[in-house]
């Protein structure tokens, strides 16, 4: 049986991922092994080498016979969509939790955020071309989990046309991510286990 492999891409606060790691460790109880790809959004390294490392890991897992899916939170969703567009045959499914999915949202981020996280700006600038390359069938392999209200990522920017949408019964960015990784993980994992590439 093909084993599920999940790469989790956190958002801008990826200096500390302890809580997210503990939540993801519990996914093993549902038959999914998840690992964290820490982007280090805040450092001076350009987006491209970070992105190439992610693609290399996807390729490695896929070549080993694993069914690779991406789960991403907040800013991490922009990189996940870019990776999905670059590897549509290797990535089985994508789950975004409070994720920045809309390319039109590039201008809604304060310049100071981009100044502190330069790779995030590059990821968002690439997003429009990545989205354009994804057809209806691709987008049906994306699930966006979003809260009732999000003070950090406007709800409309968490939604991508033709993607599956799931509103979580919580409000707030932090609580949305926490819910998605814990209580909401059953629905996320059920989605990841569906279908074939």
N, C-alpha and C positions, 0 to 999 in steps of 0.2 A: 504494500500500500504506500502511495506517495505521502511523504510527510509534509505537514504544513510548516512553513518557515515564514516568520514575520519580522520585518525590519521596522522598528519604530523610530520616527524622526521627531524629536521634541522641538518646541518653539524657541524663542529668543533667550529664555532663562535657562539655557542648558549648562550653565556652570554647576547647577545642583539638580540632579535628577533622581535622588534617592527615593523619593515618594513614588515617582513614576516607575522606577525599577521594581519596587516592591509590589506595585499593582500588577505589572506585567508578569512577574514571577508566578502569580496566581493563575495566569492564562494556561499554564501547563496542566492544570487540573481539568481544563477543557480540551486538552489535546493539541495545544498550539505552543510551539517554542518561539518566544519573541526575544529579539536582541535589540539593543539601543544603538543607533548611529548618531553619535554626538557631533553636531556640525561645528560647534565653536563659532557661532555667528558673530561673536564680539571681537574676534582677533583680526589681525591685518591680512591674513591669507585671503586671496581672491576666491571667488565662488568656484571657478572651474576645477581646481585641484580637489576641492571638497566634493564636488559633484562627481568627478571621475572616480574617487574612492567609493562613493555609494554605488555607482554603476558596476565597478569591479566586484563589489560584494554581491550584488544582485546576480551577476554573471557566474560567480563562483558557486553560489547556492543553487542556481538553476542547473548548472552543469553537473552538480552532484545528485540530481534527480529530485530535488525538493520543489514543492509548489510554493513559489515566493509571492508574498503579498506585502504591501506597504501600509502602515498605519502612521498617521502623522497628526500632530496637534499644532494649532495656531500657525505661526510662520513656517513651520516644518511642512505644512501641506503644499506650499508653493514648490518646494524642492521635490516633494513626492510626485506631484503632477508632472513636473519636468522630467523626472526619472521614468514615470509611466509612459510618457510620450516618446522617450528615447528607447525604451525597452518594452514595447507593447506585447511582444510575444513571450517575454520572460516574466513579466509581472502579471500574476493571476488576477488580483483585485487590489483595490485601494480604499481604505477607510480614513476619512478626514474627521477630526474631532475639533470643533470650533476653529476650523482651518480657513486660511486665507486662500480661497480658490479663484476668486474673480480677478482677472488681469486688470479690469477697470479700477480695482482698488489700489493700484500702485500709487496714485496721487492722494489717497486718503490717509496715508501714513505720514506722521510728522517727520520733517527732515532730520530732526535730532535722532530719531530712532534709526534711520538709515545711516546717519553719521556714526552712531555707536555700533551698528551692525552692518557693515558695508556689503557683506555677502548676501544679505537679505534683499538689498536693493537690486543686485544683479539677478537674483532668483526671480524677483517680481518682474523685472524687465524682460526676462525670457518667457514668462508665463503666457503671454498672448500667443506667441508662435506655437507653444506646446499645446494650448487649448485648441487652436485652429487645426492641429494635426489629428485630434481625437474625434472620431466619428461617433454616431449614435451607439453603436455596439460597444465601443470602448467606454463611453461614458456610463453605460449601464453597469459597468464593472466598478463604478465608483459609488461609495456610500458617504454622504455627508451627514454627520450627526451635529446638530446645532442646538443651542439653548433657546429659551423663550426670549431672552434678552442678553446681549453681549456688549459690554462697555468697551472692549478692546478691538474686536473684529465685528463690524456691523453684520447682522444676520444675513442681509441680502448678499454680502460678499462671501458667505460660507456656502452659497448654493451655486451649482453649476448646471446649466441647461442639460436636460436628459439624464443627469445623474440621479441616483436614488437618494431620497431625502428622509431624514428621521429627526423629528423635533424631540429633544430631551425635556423631561418635566422639571427643569431647574433653570435658574437665571444666573447670569454672571459667567465670565470667562474661566476663572479658576474652578468654580463649581461644575461648569460644563465639562471641562477636561477631566476633572476628578471622577465625575459620574460616568463619562464615557469609558474610562479605563477600569472602572470597578462594576457598579451595578449594571451599567449599559453594555458591558463587555460581552454578555451573552448574545445580544443581537448583533454586535459587531463580528463576533467569531462565527456565528451562524451564517452571516453574509460571506465571510471569507472562505467558508467551507463549501459553498454552493458552486455548482457548475464545473466546467473545465475551461482551460484557456482556448 
